[in-house]
Every structure is written in C-alpha cells, then in structure tokens.
Amino acid sequence: MSRISVRGLAVASATAVTAVGAVSGVASGNTGQPSNDAEAMASDSTLLADIPAGQQAQVQTASLTQQADAQAIAADASAKKDAEEAARKQAAKDAVAKQKAAADAKARKEAAEAASRSETRAAAAVSLAPQSSYTVAEVQAIARQIIPSGQFQCFSNIVDHESTWNYRAQNPSSGAYGLVQSLPGSKMASVGADWQTNPATQIKWGLNYMNDRYGSPCGAWSYWQAHGNY
C-alpha cells in the first residue's frame, strides 16, 4: 500500500472515530465537542500529504531541462575548444606550406638566373672570325650561337624592328647604330673595338644590355611592345 493510501486510511479512520464518538455522546446525553485527538490526527495527515502528482511531474521536468541545458553548454564549450585547436593546427600547417612554396620559388628563380648568367658567359666566349661583310642569314646564325635558345625569338623580334638585321644600320636623326641600335653606337666598344663592323660584338653587347636592364631579351621585348622602344 502506498503512503498516500495509508494516510487516506488514517483520515478515514479518524473521521469514523469522530463520528462514533459523536453518536455515543448523543446516546449518553453528552453534547461535548468531538475528541481533539481525532482532529489532530486528521490535521497531521493533511500536513504530511505528498506533493500532487501533476506538480511532481513539473518539478522532475524542470530538473531534467536544467540538466540538459548544462550538458548542452558543456558540449558547446568543448566543441568550440576543439574547433579553435583545429584552426590553430591548420594555420600552422598553412604557414609551413607557404614558407616551403616561397623557398621553392626562390630556389627556382635563383637557378634560372644562374643558368642565364652561365649562358651569357658562354655567349661572351664565342669567338668568330671577322668577315668583310655579312648576310642577314649569317648574322642570324651568329646570333643563334650567342643568344640563349629560349630568348632568341624575343631578341630577334627587337632586332627586326630596330634594324631589320642590318648590322650597319644607322639612325640619321639620333645616331643610334647597329643591330640593336645602340645610342650612341660607341657604347658597344665596351665589348669590342670592332663594334662598327662585327655583328657578333653588337649581339653580345645587346644581350648584356637587355639582361642588365630588363632581366632578359624577353623582358626587353615586353617593354618594347608596351612603349615602342627599349
């Protein structure tokens, strides 16, 4: 039997006793009040009654809701911490990858520059027997021996526009001279005293000039296309 049932029984019993006492009093001619003990028992039973079942469910639901909220807050905090840690690790990996890519790019650039310098030195070492005159085909063949293969077309484009491969070409207005139209032509004397008559000397000087000022003949050609001169 449940606690509520026992207490209900106690109330019922107390009521019954009170009723019997009342009847007995009437029968005996005693019109006094019902026994105080019975009233106290009934009152005590009422004070000890449990919370109603509906209210108990509400209290239990509120408690479970608080527990769920606390667990959700803890889970959010843990997830946020995990996300921050993952982001930190990814940022560190990205930084390392970026540094490696920059180092690789720098190494490739230095290797390309070293190769270009090596080709330039090799070109400078080319020695051709001077002739009294040269055809365009002969001048171009000399240029192919001196200019790095990957830069020849750019060099050729500039010479096509500047002198049409005429190593004796001279601009009557400015005095620019030779295949690459050095201004003045005497600048080419830094490579050889025969700069007026030897296309190889002019080609070597032109290559050095393009490398020093534009990085390469192709750099010079890009500038020429944008400005019409170099």
C-alpha positions in Angstrom: 0.0 0.0 0.0 1.3 3.5 -0.9 2.0 6.3 1.6 -0.9 8.3 0.2 -3.3 5.3 0.7 -2.2 4.8 4.3 -2.6 8.4 5.1 -6.0 8.4 3.4 -6.9 5.4 5.6 -5.8 7.3 8.7 -8.0 10.3 7.8 -10.9 7.9 7.2 -10.4 6.1 10.4 -10.1 9.4 12.4 -13.3 10.6 10.8 -15.0 7.3 11.7 -13.9 7.5 15.3 -15.1 11.1 15.5 -18.5 10.0 14.1 -18.7 7.1 16.6 -17.8 9.4 19.5 -20.4 11.9 18.4 -23.1 9.2 18.3 -22.0 7.9 21.7 -22.2 11.3 23.2 -25.7 11.8 21.9 -26.7 8.5 23.2 -25.3 9.1 26.6 -26.5 12.6 26.8 -23.0 14.1 26.3 -23.2 17.0 23.8 -19.5 17.9 24.1 -17.2 18.6 21.1 -15.6 15.6 19.2 -12.3 14.3 20.5 -9.3 16.6 20.0 -7.2 13.5 19.2 -9.2 12.7 16.1 -8.9 16.3 14.9 -5.2 16.4 15.5 -4.8 13.1 13.6 -6.7 14.4 10.6 -4.8 17.7 10.6 -1.5 15.8 10.8 -2.4 13.6 7.9 -3.2 16.7 5.8 0.2 18.3 6.6 2.2 15.2 5.6 0.4 14.7 2.3 2.8 14.4 -0.7 3.0 17.0 -3.5 0.3 16.3 -6.0 1.3 14.0 -8.9 1.0 16.8 -11.5 3.3 19.1 -9.6 5.8 16.3 -9.1 6.0 15.8 -12.9 6.6 19.5 -13.4 9.4 19.5 -10.9 11.0 16.5 -12.5 10.7 18.1 -16.0 12.3 21.3 -14.8 15.2 19.4 -13.3 15.8 17.4 -16.5 15.6 20.6 -18.5 18.3 22.2 -16.3 20.5 19.1 -16.7 20.1 19.1 -20.5 20.9 22.8 -20.6 24.0 22.3 -18.6 25.1 19.4 -20.8 24.5 21.5 -23.9 26.6 24.4 -22.6 29.4 22.0 -21.7 29.2 20.3 -25.2 29.3 23.8 -26.9 32.3 24.8 -24.9 34.1 21.5 -25.8 33.2 21.9 -29.5 34.4 25.5 -29.5 37.7 24.5 -27.9 38.2 21.6 -30.4 37.4 24.0 -33.3 39.9 26.5 -32.1 42.6 23.9 -31.7 41.9 22.5 -35.2 42.1 26.0 -36.6 45.4 26.7 -34.9 46.9 23.4 -36.2 45.6 24.2 -39.8 47.1 27.7 -39.6 50.4 26.3 -38.6 50.3 23.8 -41.5 49.4 26.6 -43.9 52.3 28.7 -42.7 54.8 25.9 -43.2 53.4 25.2 -46.7 53.6 28.9 -47.6 57.2 29.1 -46.4 58.1 26.0 -48.4 56.4 27.3 -51.5 58.3 30.6 -51.2 61.6 28.8 -50.7 60.9 26.6 -53.7 60.1 29.7 -55.9 63.2 31.4 -54.7 65.3 28.4 -55.5 63.8 28.1 -59.0 64.4 31.8 -59.6 68.0 31.6 -58.5 68.6 28.5 -60.6 67.1 30.2 -63.7 69.2 33.3 -63.1 72.3 31.2 -62.7 71.6 29.4 -65.9 71.0 32.7 -67.7 74.3 34.0 -66.4 76.1 30.8 -67.4 74.6 31.1 -70.9 75.6 34.8 -71.1 79.2 33.9 -70.1 79.2 31.1 -72.7 77.9 33.6 -75.3 80.6 36.1 -74.5 83.2 33.4 -75.0 82.0 32.8 -78.6 84.7 33.9 -81.0 84.0 34.3 -84.7 86.5 35.1 -87.4 85.6 38.6 -88.7 84.5 39.0 -92.2 84.4 42.0 -94.5 80.6 41.7 -94.8 77.7 39.5 -93.6 74.4 38.5 -95.0 71.3 38.6 -92.9 71.3 34.8 -92.7 74.9 34.8 -91.5 74.1 37.5 -88.8 71.2 35.4 -87.6 73.3 32.3 -87.4 75.8 34.2 -85.3 73.0 35.4 -83.0 71.8 31.8 -82.5 75.2 30.8 -81.3 75.2 33.7 -78.7 71.6 34.2 -77.6 70.1 31.5 -75.2 67.7 29.4 -77.2 64.7 30.3 -75.0 65.4 34.0 -75.6 66.3 34.1 -79.3 62.8 34.8 -80.6 62.4 37.8 -78.3 65.9 39.1 -79.3 65.0 38.6 -83.0 61.7 40.5 -82.6 63.6 43.5 -81.3 66.3 43.4 -84.0 63.6 43.0 -86.7 62.0 46.3 -85.5 65.3 48.2 -84.8 67.5 47.4 -87.8 65.9 44.5 -89.9 69.2 42.6 -89.1 71.4 45.2 -90.8 74.5 45.4 -88.6 75.5 48.7 -90.3 72.1 50.4 -89.8 72.4 54.0 -88.5 69.6 56.4 -87.5 70.3 59.7 -89.2 68.5 61.6 -86.5 69.7 60.1 -83.3 72.9 58.4 -84.4 71.8 55.1 -83.0 73.8 52.3 -84.6 73.9 48.6 -85.4 71.6 45.6 -85.0 70.2 46.7 -81.6 70.5 50.5 -82.3 72.9 51.3 -79.5 72.7 55.1 -78.7 75.4 56.1 -79.1 76.9 53.3 -81.1 80.2 53.8 -79.3 78.7 52.2 -76.1 79.4 48.8 -77.8 83.1 49.5 -77.6 82.9 48.0 -74.1 82.6 44.6 -75.8 84.9 45.1 -78.7 86.7 47.8 -80.7 85.2 46.4 -83.9 81.6 47.2 -82.9 81.0 49.1 -86.2 81.8 46.1 -88.4 81.4 42.9 -86.3 77.8 41.7 -85.7 79.0 39.3 -83.0 80.3 42.3 -81.0 76.9 44.1 -81.4 74.9 40.9 -80.5 77.0 40.4 -77.3 76.6 44.0 -76.3 72.8 43.9 -77.0 72.4 40.7 -74.9 74.3 42.2 -72.0 72.2 45.4 -72.2 68.9 43.5 -72.3 69.9 41.3 -69.4 71.1 44.2 -67.2 68.2 46.5 -67.8 65.2 44.2 -68.4 66.4 40.8 -67.0 66.4 39.1 -70.4 65.7 39.7 -74.1 62.1 38.6 -73.5 61.8 41.2 -70.7 63.1 43.8 -73.1 60.7 42.7 -75.8 57.7 43.0 -73.4 58.8 46.6 -72.6 59.3 47.3 -76.3 55.7 46.1 -77.1 54.3 48.5 -74.4 56.5 51.5 -75.3 57.7 51.1 -78.9 61.4 51.3 -77.7 63.6 49.8 -75.1 
